[in-house]
Amino acid sequence: MISDATEVAARVDMVQIFIFGMMAFWFIACNAVLVYFMLRYRRKGPDDKVANIKGNHTLEIVWTVIPCILVLIIFYYGVVVWKDLRVPPKDEPVYEIGVTGQKWSWSFKYPNGATTGNELIVPQGTNIKLNMISSDVIHSFFIPEFRVKEDVIPSMYTYLWFNAKHAGEYNIFCTEYCGKDHSHMLGKVRVLDADNWENWEKTGLMLGEERLTPLENGEKLFADRGCKGCHSVDGAKLVGPTMLDAFGRSATFASGEAYTVDDNYIANSIKYPNNQIVAGYPANQMPSFDGQLSDSEISDIITYIKTIKSE
C-alpha cells in the first residue's frame, strides 16, 4: 500500500514500485524467451546437427543500450525523489526540533524550550526539520510511515525533514543496533491539528487532557526517558542500580566513599551521572539529563522513586 502520510512518502513508494515493476517485467520476459528457445530449438535426436550460431552486432547493441537507458531512468527518478526527501523547501517556513538519541530513548527539544521523551509532537501540514545528535553510540532514527530514516551520530549533527499530512500517531524505531535494549528504543510521533497544537504549545496538554499529578508525571517520565532500560523497579540488576527500595539506601561509590540515596543524590545523579559511580557498576553508561529535564520534572521523578518499595 502506498503511504499517504507525507507527500514525499508516496513518491518514495512509487520509485520502489517502478523499480520492482521493471524487474518483474524483464524477469518474466527473459525467462519466457529462454523457455521458448529451449523448446523451439532443442535437439530432437542424435542425428540433429548443432546449429552454427554466429554473433549479431545489432542484437548485442540493442541489449546493451536498452538496459543502460533503463538504468539511467531509474537513477534520474531516484535522485529527484531523494533530493526532495533530503532538502526542505527553501521558500517555505520550517519548524526545527532538536533530537538526542541515547541508550535507550529519544528526547526532543522544541523552539519554545519544551522537551518530551520518546514522543515527538508536531503540527499537521508543517515542514518539520529534526536536528539530531547522539550522546553515546550510533543510533538510527526511522519513521516507517513517513519513509524517512537517518543515522544519529555522536559529536556530529545529522538531520531529516518531513511534512505530515494527517493528524494521528506514527511509530519511531531505532534501526541501528545500539546495545542490550536496542529493541526497546521505541517512540511515537503525534501529529496534531491546529487547535490541539496551539493548546499544546501554550499548556503542554492536548484539548480535554488533564494535568498529571507529580507522582503520575514522575512515573511517565521514568518510562519515557528510558530510565527503565537501565534501572529496574523489581530488584533485578541491570546496567545501573535497581530503584526498588532505593530511597534511603546506603552503599558506597566505586571510590570507596559512602553515600545515602536522598533527594540531592538522585537529582545530582540525573544531571551528572558520571560523578557518582556506584561500586560494582560500569562508568560512562548513563547520559546526562542536565538541560533536558526541568527541576520540576526531576522533582516528579524523585517523588515516583520514593514510592518504589517492596511489599
Short mmCIF file of the C-alpha atoms (twelve columns), coordinates in Angstrom:
data_MODEL
# 
_entry.id   MODEL 
# 
loop_
_atom_site.group_PDB 
_atom_site.id 
_atom_site.type_symbol 
_atom_site.label_atom_id 
_atom_site.label_alt_id 
_atom_site.label_comp_id 
_atom_site.label_asym_id 
_atom_site.label_seq_id 
_atom_site.Cartn_x 
_atom_site.Cartn_y 
_atom_site.Cartn_z 
_atom_site.pdbx_PDB_model_num 
ATOM 1   C CA . MET A 1   0.000  0.000   0.000   1 
ATOM 2   C CA . ILE A 2   1.318  3.448   -0.934  1 
ATOM 3   C CA . SER A 3   1.788  5.642   2.138   1 
ATOM 4   C CA . ASP A 4   -0.024 8.971   2.082   1 
ATOM 5   C CA . ALA A 5   1.320  10.077  5.479   1 
ATOM 6   C CA . THR A 6   3.553  12.575  3.649   1 
ATOM 7   C CA . GLU A 7   3.730  13.712  0.041   1 
ATOM 8   C CA . VAL A 8   7.329  12.532  -0.264  1 
ATOM 9   C CA . ALA A 9   6.456  9.109   1.190   1 
ATOM 10  C CA . ALA A 10  4.100  8.435   -1.719  1 
ATOM 11  C CA . ARG A 11  6.839  9.344   -4.193  1 
ATOM 12  C CA . VAL A 12  9.356  7.076   -2.438  1 
ATOM 13  C CA . ASP A 13  6.863  4.229   -2.754  1 
ATOM 14  C CA . MET A 14  6.369  4.976   -6.451  1 
ATOM 15  C CA . VAL A 15  10.128 4.721   -7.045  1 
ATOM 16  C CA . GLN A 16  10.141 1.309   -5.377  1 
ATOM 17  C CA . ILE A 17  7.076  0.150   -7.332  1 
ATOM 18  C CA . PHE A 18  8.596  1.406   -10.589 1 
ATOM 19  C CA . ILE A 19  11.856 -0.477  -9.982  1 
ATOM 20  C CA . PHE A 20  10.050 -3.628  -8.853  1 
ATOM 21  C CA . GLY A 21  7.690  -3.483  -11.847 1 
ATOM 22  C CA . MET A 22  10.574 -3.180  -14.309 1 
ATOM 23  C CA . MET A 23  12.453 -6.038  -12.636 1 
ATOM 24  C CA . ALA A 24  9.340  -8.244  -12.714 1 
ATOM 25  C CA . PHE A 25  8.647  -7.443  -16.378 1 
ATOM 26  C CA . TRP A 26  12.170 -8.194  -17.574 1 
ATOM 27  C CA . PHE A 27  12.489 -11.283 -15.374 1 
ATOM 28  C CA . ILE A 28  9.304  -12.758 -16.861 1 
ATOM 29  C CA . ALA A 29  10.155 -11.648 -20.425 1 
ATOM 30  C CA . CYS A 30  13.710 -13.014 -20.368 1 
ATOM 31  C CA . ASN A 31  12.680 -16.328 -18.862 1 
ATOM 32  C CA . ALA A 32  9.765  -16.663 -21.316 1 
ATOM 33  C CA . VAL A 33  12.156 -16.194 -24.250 1 
ATOM 34  C CA . LEU A 34  14.611 -18.628 -22.659 1 
ATOM 35  C CA . VAL A 35  11.936 -21.326 -22.269 1 
ATOM 36  C CA . TYR A 36  10.694 -20.722 -25.837 1 
ATOM 37  C CA . PHE A 37  14.184 -21.125 -27.307 1 
ATOM 38  C CA . MET A 38  14.806 -24.236 -25.199 1 
ATOM 39  C CA . LEU A 39  11.668 -25.851 -26.631 1 
ATOM 40  C CA . ARG A 40  11.825 -24.466 -30.153 1 
ATOM 41  C CA . TYR A 41  15.470 -25.242 -30.867 1 
ATOM 42  C CA . ARG A 42  16.071 -28.259 -28.698 1 
ATOM 43  C CA . ARG A 43  17.901 -31.185 -30.217 1 
ATOM 44  C CA . LYS A 44  15.351 -33.837 -31.136 1 
ATOM 45  C CA . GLY A 45  17.753 -36.708 -31.650 1 
ATOM 46  C CA . PRO A 46  21.333 -37.780 -32.200 1 
ATOM 47  C CA . ASP A 47  21.090 -37.073 -35.930 1 
ATOM 48  C CA . ASP A 48  20.191 -33.390 -35.438 1 
ATOM 49  C CA . LYS A 49  23.021 -31.118 -36.424 1 
ATOM 50  C CA . VAL A 50  24.189 -28.478 -33.992 1 
ATOM 51  C CA . ALA A 51  23.379 -25.042 -35.361 1 
ATOM 52  C CA . ASN A 52  26.332 -22.870 -36.258 1 
ATOM 53  C CA . ILE A 53  25.479 -19.788 -34.186 1 
ATOM 54  C CA . LYS A 54  27.187 -16.560 -35.141 1 
ATOM 55  C CA . GLY A 55  27.231 -13.180 -33.385 1 
ATOM 56  C CA . ASN A 56  24.796 -10.415 -34.235 1 
ATOM 57  C CA . HIS A 57  26.165 -6.917  -33.638 1 
ATOM 58  C CA . THR A 58  22.753 -5.249  -33.908 1 
ATOM 59  C CA . LEU A 59  21.256 -7.547  -31.275 1 
ATOM 60  C CA . GLU A 60  24.235 -7.017  -28.957 1 
ATOM 61  C CA . ILE A 61  23.902 -3.231  -29.285 1 
ATOM 62  C CA . VAL A 62  20.174 -3.407  -28.558 1 
ATOM 63  C CA . TRP A 63  20.516 -5.488  -25.393 1 
ATOM 64  C CA . THR A 64  23.309 -3.206  -24.172 1 
ATOM 65  C CA . VAL A 65  21.717 0.173   -24.940 1 
ATOM 66  C CA . ILE A 66  18.200 -0.604  -23.650 1 
ATOM 67  C CA . PRO A 67  19.361 -1.668  -20.135 1 
ATOM 68  C CA . CYS A 68  21.635 1.397   -19.967 1 
ATOM 69  C CA . ILE A 69  18.695 3.679   -20.783 1 
ATOM 70  C CA . LEU A 70  16.514 1.956   -18.191 1 
ATOM 71  C CA . VAL A 71  19.222 2.265   -15.513 1 
ATOM 72  C CA . LEU A 72  19.614 5.987   -16.275 1 
ATOM 73  C CA . ILE A 73  15.837 6.463   -15.979 1 
ATOM 74  C CA . ILE A 74  15.841 4.705   -12.597 1 
ATOM 75  C CA . PHE A 75  18.844 6.782   -11.484 1 
ATOM 76  C CA . TYR A 76  17.247 10.083  -12.513 1 
ATOM 77  C CA . TYR A 77  13.885 9.256   -10.943 1 
ATOM 78  C CA . GLY A 78  15.573 8.115   -7.719  1 
ATOM 79  C CA . VAL A 79  17.836 11.171  -7.435  1 
ATOM 80  C CA . VAL A 80  14.957 13.617  -7.946  1 
ATOM 81  C CA . VAL A 81  12.906 11.977  -5.178  1 
ATOM 82  C CA . TRP A 82  15.971 11.583  -2.919  1 
ATOM 83  C CA . LYS A 83  16.738 15.319  -3.252  1 
ATOM 84  C CA . ASP A 84  13.177 16.227  -2.234  1 
ATOM 85  C CA . LEU A 85  13.423 13.714  0.615   1 
ATOM 86  C CA . ARG A 86  16.635 15.275  1.945   1 
ATOM 87  C CA . VAL A 87  16.228 19.028  1.343   1 
ATOM 88  C CA . PRO A 88  13.336 21.003  2.887   1 
ATOM 89  C CA . PRO A 89  11.619 23.528  0.586   1 
ATOM 90  C CA . LYS A 90  13.695 26.724  0.655   1 
ATOM 91  C CA . ASP A 91  10.797 29.116  0.098   1 
ATOM 92  C CA . GLU A 92  8.621  27.745  2.936   1 
ATOM 93  C CA . PRO A 93  8.937  28.136  6.743   1 
ATOM 94  C CA . VAL A 94  10.477 25.215  8.633   1 
ATOM 95  C CA . TYR A 95  9.824  24.288  12.294  1 
ATOM 96  C CA . GLU A 96  13.080 22.919  13.771  1 
ATOM 97  C CA . ILE A 97  13.223 20.443  16.650  1 
ATOM 98  C CA . GLY A 98  16.329 19.113  18.406  1 
ATOM 99  C CA . VAL A 99  16.618 15.332  18.797  1 
ATOM 100 C CA . THR A 100 19.001 13.477  21.112  1 
ATOM 101 C CA . GLY A 101 19.445 9.721   20.888  1 
ATOM 102 C CA . GLN A 102 20.777 7.854   23.911  1 
ATOM 103 C CA . LYS A 103 20.701 4.329   25.270  1 
ATOM 104 C CA . TRP A 104 17.789 3.629   25.061  1 
ATOM 105 C CA . SER A 105 15.430 6.508   24.416  1 
ATOM 106 C CA . TRP A 106 14.788 9.611   22.320  1 
ATOM 107 C CA . SER A 107 14.440 13.136  23.683  1 
ATOM 108 C CA . PHE A 108 13.062 16.125  21.774  1 
ATOM 109 C CA . LYS A 109 13.603 19.834  22.435  1 
ATOM 110 C CA . TYR A 110 11.289 22.443  20.887  1 
ATOM 111 C CA . PRO A 111 11.914 26.103  19.987  1 
ATOM 112 C CA . ASN A 112 9.732  27.243  22.920  1 
ATOM 113 C CA . GLY A 113 12.005 25.379  25.372  1 
ATOM 114 C CA . ALA A 114 9.648  22.434  25.970  1 
ATOM 115 C CA . THR A 115 11.072 18.906  25.997  1 
ATOM 116 C CA . THR A 116 9.497  15.483  25.539  1 
ATOM 117 C CA . GLY A 117 10.807 11.955  25.788  1 
ATOM 118 C CA . ASN A 118 10.051 9.203   23.231  1 
ATOM 119 C CA . GLU A 119 7.127  11.299  21.963  1 
ATOM 120 C CA . LEU A 120 7.693  13.718  19.093  1 
ATOM 121 C CA . ILE A 121 4.830  16.215  18.902  1 
ATOM 122 C CA . VAL A 122 4.431  18.171  15.645  1 
ATOM 123 C CA . PRO A 123 1.771  20.278  13.917  1 
ATOM 124 C CA . GLN A 124 -0.098 18.904  10.929  1 
ATOM 125 C CA . GLY A 125 0.800  20.277  7.496   1 
ATOM 126 C CA . THR A 126 4.039  21.972  8.632   1 
ATOM 127 C CA . ASN A 127 7.568  21.419  7.359   1 
ATOM 128 C CA . ILE A 128 9.437  19.828  10.277  1 
ATOM 129 C CA . LYS A 129 13.242 19.607  10.400  1 
ATOM 130 C CA . LEU A 130 14.884 17.381  13.005  1 
ATOM 131 C CA . ASN A 131 18.444 18.312  14.020  1 
ATOM 132 C CA . MET A 132 19.783 15.115  15.566  1 
ATOM 133 C CA . ILE A 133 22.789 14.039  17.627  1 
ATOM 134 C CA . SER A 134 23.678 11.068  19.852  1 
ATOM 135 C CA . SER A 135 25.022 11.313  23.387  1 
ATOM 136 C CA . ASP A 136 26.649 7.859   23.329  1 
ATOM 137 C CA . VAL A 137 26.692 5.445   20.374  1 
ATOM 138 C CA . ILE A 138 25.337 5.435   16.814  1 
ATOM 139 C CA . HIS A 139 21.557 5.202   16.577  1 
ATOM 140 C CA . SER A 140 19.267 5.458   13.552  1 
ATOM 141 C CA . PHE A 141 16.018 7.440   13.612  1 
ATOM 142 C CA . PHE A 142 13.285 5.833   11.486  1 
ATOM 143 C CA . ILE A 143 9.627  6.754   10.930  1 
ATOM 144 C CA . PRO A 144 8.354  3.991   8.614   1 
ATOM 145 C CA . GLU A 145 5.077  5.675   7.598   1 
ATOM 146 C CA . PHE A 146 6.943  8.840   6.559   1 
ATOM 147 C CA . ARG A 147 9.655  6.850   4.723   1 
ATOM 148 C CA . VAL A 148 12.412 8.851   6.467   1 
ATOM 149 C CA . LYS A 149 15.469 7.431   8.197   1 
ATOM 150 C CA . GLU A 150 18.817 8.899   9.215   1 
ATOM 151 C CA . ASP A 151 21.745 7.829   11.391  1 
ATOM 152 C CA . VAL A 152 22.179 9.713   14.677  1 
ATOM 153 C CA . ILE A 153 25.885 10.045  15.448  1 
ATOM 154 C CA . PRO A 154 27.921 11.167  18.499  1 
ATOM 155 C CA . SER A 155 29.634 14.585  18.113  1 
ATOM 156 C CA . MET A 156 28.028 15.184  14.704  1 
ATOM 157 C CA . TYR A 157 24.674 16.673  13.759  1 
ATOM 158 C CA . THR A 158 22.545 14.958  11.138  1 
ATOM 159 C CA . TYR A 159 19.071 15.917  10.020  1 
ATOM 160 C CA . LEU A 160 15.917 14.863  8.235   1 
ATOM 161 C CA . TRP A 161 12.651 16.601  7.418   1 
ATOM 162 C CA . PHE A 162 9.013  15.746  6.753   1 
ATOM 163 C CA . ASN A 163 5.575  17.303  6.437   1 
ATOM 164 C CA . ALA A 164 2.850  15.144  7.986   1 
ATOM 165 C CA . LYS A 165 -0.424 15.376  6.064   1 
ATOM 166 C CA . HIS A 166 -2.732 13.690  8.585   1 
ATOM 167 C CA . ALA A 167 -3.208 14.058  12.341  1 
ATOM 168 C CA . GLY A 168 -2.561 10.853  14.279  1 
ATOM 169 C CA . GLU A 169 0.143  8.664   15.816  1 
ATOM 170 C CA . TYR A 170 3.087  7.120   13.972  1 
ATOM 171 C CA . ASN A 171 5.861  4.799   15.146  1 
ATOM 172 C CA . ILE A 172 9.528  5.678   15.718  1 
ATOM 173 C CA . PHE A 173 12.194 2.951   15.674  1 
ATOM 174 C CA . CYS A 174 15.943 2.813   16.141  1 
ATOM 175 C CA . THR A 175 17.318 0.763   13.226  1 
ATOM 176 C CA . GLU A 176 20.988 0.692   14.270  1 
ATOM 177 C CA . TYR A 177 21.899 -1.945  16.870  1 
ATOM 178 C CA . CYS A 178 22.928 0.115   19.902  1 
ATOM 179 C CA . GLY A 179 23.202 -2.359  22.744  1 
ATOM 180 C CA . LYS A 180 21.265 -4.631  25.050  1 
ATOM 181 C CA . ASP A 181 17.910 -2.818  24.960  1 
ATOM 182 C CA . HIS A 182 18.055 -1.686  21.335  1 
ATOM 183 C CA . SER A 183 14.688 -3.314  20.625  1 
ATOM 184 C CA . HIS A 184 13.064 -1.215  23.382  1 
ATOM 185 C CA . MET A 185 14.184 2.100   21.839  1 
ATOM 186 C CA . LEU A 186 10.717 2.945   20.574  1 
ATOM 187 C CA . GLY A 187 8.792  6.170   20.286  1 
ATOM 188 C CA . LYS A 188 5.773  7.873   18.772  1 
ATOM 189 C CA . VAL A 189 5.158  10.842  16.509  1 
ATOM 190 C CA . ARG A 190 1.964  12.653  17.482  1 
ATOM 191 C CA . VAL A 191 0.732  14.867  14.655  1 
ATOM 192 C CA . LEU A 192 -1.727 17.453  15.989  1 
ATOM 193 C CA . ASP A 193 -4.345 19.511  14.190  1 
ATOM 194 C CA . ALA A 194 -4.212 23.308  14.506  1 
ATOM 195 C CA . ASP A 195 -6.388 23.579  17.649  1 
ATOM 196 C CA . ASN A 196 -4.578 20.809  19.551  1 
ATOM 197 C CA . TRP A 197 -1.183 22.159  18.533  1 
ATOM 198 C CA . GLU A 198 -1.994 25.680  19.727  1 
ATOM 199 C CA . ASN A 199 -3.223 24.334  23.071  1 
ATOM 200 C CA . TRP A 200 -0.182 22.062  23.474  1 
ATOM 201 C CA . GLU A 201 2.262  24.908  22.784  1 
ATOM 202 C CA . LYS A 202 0.566  27.059  25.434  1 
ATOM 203 C CA . THR A 203 -0.117 24.473  28.135  1 
ATOM 204 C CA . GLY A 204 1.757  21.272  27.267  1 
ATOM 205 C CA . LEU A 205 -1.596 19.463  27.186  1 
ATOM 206 C CA . MET A 206 -3.967 18.236  24.492  1 
ATOM 207 C CA . LEU A 207 -7.503 19.591  24.368  1 
ATOM 208 C CA . GLY A 208 -9.502 17.951  27.153  1 
ATOM 209 C CA . GLU A 209 -6.389 16.410  28.745  1 
ATOM 210 C CA . GLU A 210 -5.911 16.827  32.498  1 
ATOM 211 C CA . ARG A 211 -2.577 17.653  34.077  1 
ATOM 212 C CA . LEU A 212 -0.872 14.693  35.774  1 
ATOM 213 C CA . THR A 213 -0.075 14.618  39.457  1 
ATOM 214 C CA . PRO A 214 3.660  14.778  40.380  1 
ATOM 215 C CA . LEU A 215 3.646  11.015  41.057  1 
ATOM 216 C CA . GLU A 216 1.918  10.192  37.753  1 
ATOM 217 C CA . ASN A 217 4.187  12.541  35.818  1 
ATOM 218 C CA . GLY A 218 7.278  11.100  37.506  1 
ATOM 219 C CA . GLU A 219 6.271  7.566   36.563  1 
ATOM 220 C CA . LYS A 220 5.621  8.681   32.982  1 
ATOM 221 C CA . LEU A 221 8.960  10.477  32.745  1 
ATOM 222 C CA . PHE A 222 10.765 7.451   34.212  1 
ATOM 223 C CA . ALA A 223 9.361  5.338   31.370  1 
ATOM 224 C CA . ASP A 224 9.531  7.911   28.559  1 
ATOM 225 C CA . ARG A 225 13.136 8.936   29.215  1 
ATOM 226 C CA . GLY A 226 14.364 5.358   29.093  1 
ATOM 227 C CA . CYS A 227 15.195 5.041   32.803  1 
ATOM 228 C CA . LYS A 228 13.582 1.586   32.923  1 
ATOM 229 C CA . GLY A 229 16.100 0.298   30.416  1 
ATOM 230 C CA . CYS A 230 18.944 0.642   32.943  1 
ATOM 231 C CA . HIS A 231 17.246 0.795   36.351  1 
ATOM 232 C CA . SER A 232 14.778 -1.957  37.214  1 
ATOM 233 C CA . VAL A 233 11.862 -1.452  39.592  1 
ATOM 234 C CA . ASP A 234 11.715 -5.085  40.708  1 
ATOM 235 C CA . GLY A 235 15.205 -5.602  42.151  1 
ATOM 236 C CA . ALA A 236 16.827 -7.035  39.016  1 
ATOM 237 C CA . LYS A 237 20.395 -5.894  38.339  1 
ATOM 238 C CA . LEU A 238 20.649 -4.105  35.004  1 
ATOM 239 C CA . VAL A 239 23.169 -1.572  33.693  1 
ATOM 240 C CA . GLY A 240 22.515 0.618   36.739  1 
ATOM 241 C CA . PRO A 241 21.287 0.045   40.304  1 
ATOM 242 C CA . THR A 242 17.675 -1.000  40.843  1 
ATOM 243 C CA . MET A 243 15.177 1.573   42.054  1 
ATOM 244 C CA . LEU A 244 13.399 -0.935  44.295  1 
ATOM 245 C CA . ASP A 245 13.782 0.327   47.890  1 
ATOM 246 C CA . ALA A 246 16.385 2.774   46.559  1 
ATOM 247 C CA . PHE A 247 15.363 5.858   48.531  1 
ATOM 248 C CA . GLY A 248 17.137 5.920   51.881  1 
ATOM 249 C CA . ARG A 249 19.501 3.069   50.896  1 
ATOM 250 C CA . SER A 250 23.152 3.383   51.985  1 
ATOM 251 C CA . ALA A 251 26.036 1.995   49.936  1 
ATOM 252 C CA . THR A 252 29.470 3.002   48.599  1 
ATOM 253 C CA . PHE A 253 30.789 4.575   45.432  1 
ATOM 254 C CA . ALA A 254 33.489 2.946   43.328  1 
ATOM 255 C CA . SER A 255 35.919 5.307   45.101  1 
ATOM 256 C CA . GLY A 256 35.012 3.732   48.447  1 
ATOM 257 C CA . GLU A 257 33.121 6.771   49.716  1 
ATOM 258 C CA . ALA A 258 29.828 6.044   51.462  1 
ATOM 259 C CA . TYR A 259 26.567 7.621   50.362  1 
ATOM 260 C CA . THR A 260 22.862 7.602   51.148  1 
ATOM 261 C CA . VAL A 261 20.191 7.897   48.461  1 
ATOM 262 C CA . ASP A 262 18.264 11.107  49.160  1 
ATOM 263 C CA . ASP A 263 16.711 13.883  47.060  1 
ATOM 264 C CA . ASN A 264 20.026 15.614  46.369  1 
ATOM 265 C CA . TYR A 265 21.770 12.379  45.435  1 
ATOM 266 C CA . ILE A 266 19.064 11.448  42.906  1 
ATOM 267 C CA . ALA A 267 18.978 14.947  41.402  1 
ATOM 268 C CA . ASN A 268 22.772 15.034  41.018  1 
ATOM 269 C CA . SER A 269 22.783 11.517  39.559  1 
ATOM 270 C CA . ILE A 270 20.252 12.559  36.920  1 
ATOM 271 C CA . LYS A 271 22.174 15.704  35.977  1 
ATOM 272 C CA . TYR A 272 25.759 14.452  36.386  1 
ATOM 273 C CA . PRO A 273 25.629 10.640  36.442  1 
ATOM 274 C CA . ASN A 274 29.345 10.061  35.932  1 
ATOM 275 C CA . ASN A 275 30.302 11.992  39.065  1 
ATOM 276 C CA . GLN A 276 28.824 9.307   41.324  1 
ATOM 277 C CA . ILE A 277 29.588 5.777   40.124  1 
ATOM 278 C CA . VAL A 278 28.149 3.131   42.425  1 
ATOM 279 C CA . ALA A 279 30.524 0.305   43.320  1 
ATOM 280 C CA . GLY A 280 30.034 -2.721  41.066  1 
ATOM 281 C CA . TYR A 281 28.642 -0.770  38.100  1 
ATOM 282 C CA . PRO A 282 30.454 0.492   34.965  1 
ATOM 283 C CA . ALA A 283 31.172 4.166   34.359  1 
ATOM 284 C CA . ASN A 284 30.065 6.290   31.398  1 
ATOM 285 C CA . GLN A 285 26.873 4.332   30.778  1 
ATOM 286 C CA . MET A 286 24.209 6.902   31.659  1 
ATOM 287 C CA . PRO A 287 23.895 10.151  29.665  1 
ATOM 288 C CA . SER A 288 23.493 13.460  31.435  1 
ATOM 289 C CA . PHE A 289 19.965 14.864  31.598  1 
ATOM 290 C CA . ASP A 290 21.160 18.303  32.610  1 
ATOM 291 C CA . GLY A 291 19.175 20.764  30.498  1 
ATOM 292 C CA . GLN A 292 16.877 18.011  29.206  1 
ATOM 293 C CA . LEU A 293 14.753 17.804  32.348  1 
ATOM 294 C CA . SER A 294 13.493 20.791  34.302  1 
ATOM 295 C CA . ASP A 295 13.859 20.970  38.092  1 
ATOM 296 C CA . SER A 296 10.134 20.269  38.463  1 
ATOM 297 C CA . GLU A 297 10.393 17.178  36.243  1 
ATOM 298 C CA . ILE A 298 13.356 15.898  38.263  1 
ATOM 299 C CA . SER A 299 11.342 16.518  41.421  1 
ATOM 300 C CA . ASP A 300 8.467  14.462  39.990  1 
ATOM 301 C CA . ILE A 301 10.848 11.578  39.172  1 
ATOM 302 C CA . ILE A 302 12.159 11.674  42.741  1 
ATOM 303 C CA . THR A 303 8.563  11.559  44.010  1 
ATOM 304 C CA . TYR A 304 7.984  8.421   41.948  1 
ATOM 305 C CA . ILE A 305 11.237 6.737   43.029  1 
ATOM 306 C CA . LYS A 306 10.247 7.226   46.676  1 
ATOM 307 C CA . THR A 307 7.186  5.035   46.051  1 
ATOM 308 C CA . ILE A 308 9.065  2.096   44.521  1 
ATOM 309 C CA . LYS A 309 9.124  -0.198  47.537  1 
ATOM 310 C CA . SER A 310 8.922  -3.933  48.090  1 
ATOM 311 C CA . GLU A 311 5.732  -5.260  49.605  1 
# 
